[in-house]
Amino acid sequence: MKRFACHRLYVPDGTVFYRCIVCVADNGCYAGNVPLEEEQAAVEWVGGVCVACPEGEVPLSGCTVAEVCHGICGMGTLTRWWIWKACRLPVGEEHTPVAVWRRIC
């Protein structure tokens, strides 16, 4: 299992987690998250904004975080999610188009 820390994590049920550690299973899928309360060993800092999308869903270049979240909202019952990082997007700019999305793991 790999662990990454970010400022914000959006999940398909509409929940936003702030300052959290995202756990990714060996198969590359989201396995949960815990609050980031202090520095921990074996946690990679990716920072910024991440979105959990259902497996097979890929955020498009030019879409905002808000648009991606709107498109996946209600898909929270799916069990396999991939984590996508909105590259070069300042925290708090979720309505700004994202040029590059990078899949975590």
N, C-alpha and C positions, 0 to 999 in steps of 0.2 A: 504494500500500500504506500502511496505517495501522499504527501501533505503540502498544501500551498496556502499561503496567507494572502488575503486581499482586503481592500477597504469595504467593498460592498459585493454581496452575492444575491442575485435575483433567481428565484426558482419558479417553476411553472404554476404552482398553486397561488402565486401572487405575493408570496412572502419575500421580504428583503432582510438579509442578515448583514449587520454592520460589523466591521473589524472581526473577521472570522478566519478560522483555519478550515480549508476545504479538504476532505479526504477523498482520494481517488483510488479505486480498487485496481488490482493488477490488470484487469480487462479494459481499463481506461474509463470506466463509468463512475459517476458520482456515488460515493458511499456514505455521505453525511458531512456534517460540519460541527465545529465546536467554537465557542467564543475565543478570540485572541486576547488573552489577558496579560501575557508576558512572553518574552522570547523563549522559544522551545527548540530543542535539538531536532535536526532532520526535517525542518519546515522551510521550504523555499518561499521567499517573499516575491510575489508577482505584483502585488499592489493593485490599485485601480479598481475597475469594475469588471465583474465576471457574471456570466449568465449561464444557468443550467438549462440546456435545450434537450428535448427528447432525442433519443438516439436516431441518427439519420437526418435530423433537422440541422441545417447550416445557416447561420445568420449571413445575410447578403451585405456586401460592401455598399455603403451609402445609407444603410438602415440605422436608425437610432436605437439605443437600448430600450427606450419606451416602445418603439414599434415592434422590436423583437419580442419583448415581454407581452405585448398585447396579442401578438400572433400565437404565442404558446400558452397564454393564460387558460387555465381550465384543464390542461393536460397533466395535472399533478398526479393523476392516478397511474401514470406510466412508471414503471420501476427502473428503467435504464435511461439515465441522463448523461450527456456529455457536458463538460465545462468549457465555455468559450470566453476568452479574454478580449475586451474591447481595447485594442492597442492605441496608445497615444491619446487617450481620452481622459481629461482631468475629471476627478471625482466631482459630482454635482452637475455634470454636463450631459446628463442622460438624454437630453433632447437634441443633442448635436450629432449629425451623421458621423458614423464610424467608418473610416476608410479601410481599416484592416482588422479582421477578427482572427484570432489565433486559438486553436484548440489546445487546451491544457492536457497533456498526455495523449 
